[in-house]
């Protein structure tokens, strides 16, 4: 197991012992188990008005450990391409998680959880789809896992291991199923909130762009005309020179404002094409000080899924360049050849030794770009060396 956010301490969290029924001594009250599950559900629902998906996942896996008195727990949200977009663990240290390496894939027992449903085992290694544990991974034996569903679709899987007694019960499995039902709602709610936030940003950008266009640009344009008229009507050469200088500065400000208005209006990949969308993304990055130049040939149109994949690869490569090579300049090129369309993202940063990069840092970014390229039948190549910058190249058949 490996975590993409801070893992919890390795010490186990154990649930409280069930209380005895005071009216019937010696009989364990089933209500205590119900109350424990309810407490976990309330913990998930008490996320306020701004649920963050990572916070939701962390709460879910912690609640699962408490419910099942488990030492280890994990939750995964698949990315739809054979991997996990998010994978959060609890019960192992971040140092141990880092030594384990890359994120798991949605195969083996974890894939079975997504495909087949709940799994309860005294020894997970006996499952027909179990393969192996990577180096430094805790050796898990007893295991209970359930899929997380929402409105008929599987949104993830949730599992725990390491019960004090060495095995879990059907009651533990039912607790996790109950928790997973609410977890599906919580995950969907967090994803919906994130989507609504993105829409809100787009709407706000459009609103600001409209106001700037309707008010500020019209005012500046009027000032330009007034200055021009004043310059033509005066006979005072010094005054004319001053007015013409004012007109020139106002015209420059008008051009800058029109450029800002254009940048604020987000491009649509389907409507405007890949070249325009790449340029728009670069403009947005430049507002934060990034030096990004896009040299994209106009008129290149590819199938929507291909353009979407290329855009995401470019964005990932740009994010990597700006994060690991701050201050460097980045050039994005898009070219159409006789048989292929080639996207290239090159930075002049310090570069790195790819073979020496820790597995944990190779995990998501590079793997995601490779997978996106494979999905559209493209050739993916990354060239980098210490002190020599980094170049990411994707070549896709024109079809």
Secondary structure, DSSP 8 states (H G I E B T S, - for coil): ---SS----SS--------B-SSSTT-B-THHHHHHHHHHHHHHH--TTS--HHHHHHHHHHHHHHHHTEEEEEEEEE-SSSBEEEEEEESS-HHHHHHH-S--BS-HHHHHHHHH--EEES-GGGSTT-----TT-----SEEEEEEEETTEEEEEEEEEEETTS---HHHHHHHHHHHHHHHHHHHHHHHHHHHHHHHHHHHHHHHHHHIIIIIIHHHHHHHHHHHHHHHH---HHHHHHHHHHHHHHHHHHHHHHHHHHHHS---HHHHHHHHHHHHHHHHHHTTT-EEEEEE-TT----HHHHHHHHHHHHHHHHHHHHHSTT-EEEEEEEE-SSEEEEEEEE-S----GGGS-HHHHTTHHHHHHHHHHHTT-EEEEEE-TTS-EEEEEEEE--
